[in-house]
Amino acid sequence: MVSLKEEIEFLDAYVYLNKIRFRENLKFEKRISASAMERKIAPLSLQLLMENAIKHNIISADKPLYIEVSIDDELFLNVK
C-alpha cells in the first residue's frame, strides 16, 4: 500500500505524458483534501483506471475526455 499522495504524484506524471499525446482533448481534475492524502491505496490503481478510460473512449476535439478524481466525505475515492 502507498499513500494517496504518492499515487496522485504518479498519476500526475501519467496524465502529463498523455496530455502530450491528446493535448487539450484530455481534461483531468482532482479534488482531494490534504488530510485524505495520507490514506493508503493499492499501488498503480489510479493509473490503471486512467489507462482504461483512455483506451476505451474516443478522445477528440469534438469529444474531449473529462476525468475527475475526488474524495467524498473523506471516505470514498471517486474516479469519474
C-alpha positions in Angstrom: 0.0 0.0 0.0 1.1 3.5 -0.8 -0.1 6.9 0.3 -2.7 8.6 -1.8 -0.3 11.5 -2.2 2.3 9.2 -3.7 -0.3 7.7 -6.1 -1.6 11.1 -7.2 2.0 12.2 -7.9 2.5 9.2 -10.1 -0.9 9.8 -11.8 0.0 13.4 -12.5 3.1 12.2 -14.3 1.0 9.7 -16.3 -1.5 12.4 -17.2 1.3 14.8 -18.3 2.5 12.2 -20.8 -1.0 11.6 -22.1 -1.6 15.3 -22.4 1.3 15.5 -24.8 -0.5 13.0 -27.0 -4.0 14.3 -26.6 -3.3 18.0 -25.8 -6.4 19.9 -24.7 -8.7 16.9 -25.6 -7.8 15.2 -22.3 -9.1 17.1 -19.2 -8.1 16.0 -15.7 -9.2 17.4 -12.4 -8.6 16.3 -8.9 -10.4 17.4 -5.7 -8.7 15.8 -2.8 -8.2 17.3 0.6 -4.8 17.4 2.3 -6.0 15.2 5.1 -7.1 12.5 2.7 -3.6 12.4 1.0 -2.3 10.3 3.8 -4.8 7.4 3.3 -3.4 4.2 1.8 -4.3 2.8 -1.6 -3.1 -0.1 -3.8 -0.1 0.9 -6.0 -0.9 1.9 -9.6 -4.7 1.5 -9.1 -5.5 5.1 -10.3 -3.1 4.8 -13.2 -4.9 1.6 -14.3 -8.3 3.3 -14.1 -7.0 6.3 -16.2 -5.4 3.9 -18.7 -8.7 2.1 -19.1 -10.6 5.3 -19.6 -8.2 6.5 -22.3 -8.2 3.1 -24.1 -12.0 2.7 -24.2 -13.2 6.2 -25.0 -13.0 8.5 -28.0 -10.7 11.4 -27.4 -11.0 14.2 -29.9 -11.7 18.0 -30.2 -15.4 17.1 -30.7 -15.4 14.7 -27.8 -12.8 15.5 -25.1 -12.4 13.1 -22.3 -13.0 14.5 -18.8 -11.7 12.6 -15.8 -12.1 13.7 -12.2 -10.6 12.2 -9.1 -12.3 13.2 -5.8 -12.9 12.2 -2.2 -16.5 12.1 -0.8 -16.9 12.6 2.9 -13.2 12.0 3.4 -14.0 8.3 2.9 -14.7 7.3 -0.7 -12.4 7.8 -3.7 -14.3 8.6 -6.9 -13.0 8.4 -10.4 -15.4 9.7 -13.0 
